[in-house]
């Protein structure tokens, strides 16, 4: 499971269960329907994320369900966070992950892939520049970073 660290973070208490909405993930048919409607093929990493967490709100990040995925300028939006940052990946760049940073208004590259974004940026030490020192300190206290 490429995204097992999300489960570990949930079990460790990083995400407030009162603020989370964990839903049953979509099935392959839901993903295929969304791909057809959008005229794209989701990357294998995105499909794996959808099949584990699609549609779930972990408060810190909301993983879009297949029907909530958007495509704009060749980037596939797969998630958003509580601050309003939108997360996209570039299928033509082997899945590089970008964020539309609401504070700066810029689009910045955060990771080379979805697994790196989830496991090393959102839930790891590489996220300090984007999420801040306090977030990484909390991850370290929970043995996640």
C-alpha positions in Angstrom: 0.0 0.0 0.0 1.7 3.2 -1.2 -0.4 5.3 1.1 -0.2 3.3 4.3 1.3 6.3 6.1 -2.1 8.1 5.9 -3.5 5.2 8.0 -0.6 5.4 10.4 -1.2 9.1 10.8 -4.9 8.6 11.4 -4.2 5.8 14.0 -1.5 8.0 15.7 -4.1 10.8 16.2 -2.6 13.3 13.8 -6.0 13.9 12.2 -8.8 14.9 14.6 -11.5 12.2 14.2 -14.2 14.7 15.0 -13.2 16.7 11.9 -12.6 13.7 9.5 -15.1 12.0 7.2 -13.6 8.6 6.1 -15.8 7.1 3.4 -15.7 3.8 1.6 -13.3 4.3 -1.3 -14.7 4.2 -4.9 -14.6 1.1 -7.1 -12.8 0.7 -10.4 -16.1 1.5 -12.3 -16.3 4.9 -10.6 -12.8 5.7 -11.5 -13.3 4.6 -15.1 -16.4 6.7 -15.4 -14.6 9.8 -14.1 -11.7 9.2 -16.5 -14.1 8.9 -19.4 -16.0 12.0 -18.4 -12.8 14.0 -18.1 -11.1 12.5 -21.2 -8.0 11.5 -19.2 -6.4 8.4 -17.8 -5.4 8.8 -14.1 -1.9 7.8 -13.2 -1.4 4.4 -11.5 -0.4 6.4 -8.3 -3.6 8.4 -8.5 -5.7 5.3 -9.0 -4.1 3.7 -5.9 -4.8 6.8 -3.9 -8.4 6.8 -5.0 -8.9 3.1 -4.3 -7.7 3.6 -0.7 -8.8 7.1 0.2 -10.9 8.6 -2.6 -13.6 10.9 -1.2 -12.2 11.0 2.3 -11.8 14.2 4.3 -8.9 13.9 6.7 -9.4 17.5 7.7 -5.8 18.4 6.9 -6.4 17.2 3.3 -9.4 16.1 1.3 -8.8 13.4 -1.3 -11.2 14.1 -4.1 -13.6 11.3 -5.1 -13.4 10.4 -8.8 -16.3 12.7 -9.6 -14.7 15.6 -7.9 -11.4 15.4 -9.8 -10.8 18.4 -12.2 -8.5 18.8 -15.1 -7.1 22.2 -16.1 -4.2 23.1 -18.3 -3.1 19.5 -18.4 -2.9 19.2 -14.6 -5.2 16.8 -12.7 -6.5 18.2 -9.4 -6.7 15.4 -6.9 -7.0 17.0 -3.5 -7.4 20.2 -1.4 -6.5 21.2 2.1 -8.3 23.1 4.8 -6.5 26.3 3.9 -7.8 26.2 0.3 -4.6 25.0 -1.4 -5.4 22.9 -4.4 -3.1 19.9 -5.3 -2.5 18.8 -8.9 -0.3 16.4 -10.7 1.2 16.5 -14.1 0.7 13.3 -16.0 3.1 14.3 -18.7 5.8 14.9 -16.0 5.6 11.4 -14.5 3.2 12.7 -11.9 5.0 15.7 -10.4 2.7 17.3 -7.8 2.0 21.0 -7.7 0.1 23.2 -5.3 -1.9 26.4 -6.0 -0.7 28.2 -2.9 -3.4 30.5 -1.6 -1.0 32.7 0.4 1.3 33.5 -2.5 -1.0 32.9 -5.4 1.7 30.9 -7.1 1.8 27.4 -8.4 4.7 25.5 -6.8 6.1 22.1 -7.3 6.0 20.1 -4.1 7.0 16.6 -5.0 8.1 14.3 -7.9 5.1 12.0 -7.4 1.9 11.5 -5.5 3.4 9.0 -3.0 6.3 11.4 -2.3 3.8 14.2 -1.8 1.7 12.2 0.7 4.5 10.3 2.5 7.3 12.9 2.5 5.7 16.3 2.1 2.3 16.1 3.7 3.4 13.5 6.3 7.2 14.0 6.3 10.1 16.4 6.9 10.1 17.6 3.2 6.9 19.5 4.1 8.5 22.0 6.4 8.7 24.8 3.7 5.0 24.4 2.7 3.4 23.3 6.0 5.8 24.9 8.5 8.0 23.9 11.4 5.2 23.2 13.9 3.5 20.7 11.5 6.8 18.8 11.1 7.5 18.9 14.8 4.1 17.3 15.4 4.8 14.6 12.8 8.1 13.9 14.5 6.5 13.7 17.9 4.2 11.0 16.5 7.1 9.1 14.8 5.7 9.9 11.4 8.7 12.1 10.1 
